[in-house]
């Protein structure tokens, strides 16, 4: 568990981070969101002591991080950055094995761990182990970056805009993979991004920052339902908030039993997001959709009229619940 | 009908004429020099200036014909080099150039047997302008061919090595009457002594400036405020003319030798190796410090950030990340410094430091061009070999073979 209480960071007279407090419970995925220069990266870098905080306290499993040796602390925390920071003079395998080797694992153990991680991240060992970073695509390099961060099996993972430099398609793919990875590994993740969609998709706790201060924090749906001020609201997409909210719920949550009338022509799988289902309605000029299970069997229907009449409080549940 | 047939044919234009202009120019110059300039000159002894001979009298009509055919073939191939249908033109040219280079020492042997009167024991054969220009132009052509054929460094060296060996064999076994060899034979001991001195001076200067340069670069990284001043001083040192610097060092070193018994016993004096070494180190510092400093400074901050973030300590970051990544650029500094020092050491002969410069300046004094060459050619060779070797090492150390 990570806990920041009243943390402040000053560079000279400039206040980079001002009285920031938040908690990340074990296994939780926390996203720090904000425009560039809002202090989110600075906050992240204080957690692994790449920067020392000026005031306040940062606790790791209840213990102040200043009690640990900075170098030892960092070896316990995975760290992924935007430009990957892979060592260009080392092979992929050697890059991934970095932290285990720093921790003086026996070489056979390092070797098998590297192979295990390459499998986990979809990097065929035969093809990639002996490649150098400059021979990789952006997406592959970032996979290696994530593998390197996970190498010594840390409980905590810090990620600083890891997908910021990737093209949209690769980014989406890696986001999907990270979500799948997280559902298996249950790491405690602090993730810095300026992309609110990325944050809404991945995190179950959002911390919105502005000019070094926390403006609002909560679950994605809490923020979408009750943005604290105009800044958070515009951050969340202004009038498009409704769609973003729909993007976080599944068709299954809003499905009605099949009505006795003629079923609608357009079909959508129940695992689809509500946002995509609305898009299908617009595309097919229909206000009713037939919901099908993975075997294409109708299991219910979705009606635009009924959706609009749903009481606000019931509007979906957080996906993670 | 293929796409090619459908293309309009340009009438009135020679379809095969798509030359490599560089090689065409070079081979034309070679042809001109081969016939227009003196191939060799013969002098009965060291003092009398020689009589020049053109290619027909030096090599006979057979030799002239063989040379002409080969050079004309070069011209021909360079005219079609860029043509799609003749992809192997460059390879053919490489073979011809190598053949020409290999034949040149034999041409000298032919000229010797034809021109030098064996009854005159002091008679000597001078290499003429035509020969030198042809050799130079062929080497330039080799550089161009290497780029065109994208030959790896190691390849071009393995091609040049047997030719170098052949030259060496011919020179040492059969080319006794060559003026250059006569000069060498009359002072072969001085020659090896000069070689040793030259190597020692360059080696020590590069070694010392490498240590000092590393130290200075590290200090400048630690105290950023000193950078401007340090670079200003090093730049200033670089602008002093080398002879002036030797002169400037004369007085303080002489004083040191006179007043410090230890200095005198070490062989330090106003002239000789001590001022030469100090001056060489002073000149070598700028390229060394600049390259080391920039190399260390320019390692990607993201990589350094990641290194610390992964939990490397300061020492590990420096030794395992910063230094290895900076090494190729640092070696580039060593390469520049070494080549520069090999050249500068020539001048050091003027203050009695020895080295190949001795021959150059003695030769100039006696108007004996062959003796100047005896000093200048080894310097040229040393510089190219040092350049190539250090360049290869630097290539080898680039991360993951990245260029």
Interface residues (C-beta under 8 A of the other chain):
Chain A: X48 X50 X71 X72 X73 X74 X75 X76 X79 X81 X82 X83 X84 X85 X86 X87 X88 X89 X91 X98 X99 X102 X132 X133 X134 X135 X148 X158
Chain B: X300 X302 X303 X305 X306 X307 X308 X309 X310 X311 X312 X313 X316 X321 X324 X325 X399 X400 X401 X402
